[in-house]
């Protein structure tokens, strides 16, 4: 890795990391909702 990175590149990497975290959280929430809806109940 180069030590003289521009603040823009660091901001971009931070933004990508934040985006990955948000996507993982959404995927986990969708998985939990799917499992709960499939396990308990039928239409709701």
N, C-alpha and C positions, 0 to 999 in steps of 0.2 A: 504494500500500500504506500502511496506517496504521502509525505507529511504536509506538503504545501497544498492542501485542498482548499478550494474556494468556499466561502460561506454558503453560496448557492447550492453547491454539490452536497454539503452537509445538510442543508435544509431539505433538499430533495430526498436524501437517504432517510432522514427523520420522518418525512411525510410518507414515504413508502412503508416504513416500519409501522407507522401509525395506521396506515391503510390495511396492512396485513393483520394487525391486532383487531381492528374493527371487523374485518371479514371473518376472522376466527370466532369472534364473539357472536356474530350473527349466525354463523354455521352451528355453533354450539346451542344457541337458543332455538334454532329451527329443529335441530336434532332432538332436543329435550321435548319440545312441543309435539313433534311427530311421534315420539315414543309414548308420551303420556296420552295422546289422542288415540293411538292405535291400541294401547293396553286397556284403558279404562273406558268404556263406554261405547258408543257406536257412531252416532251421527255427530255428536258434539265432543 
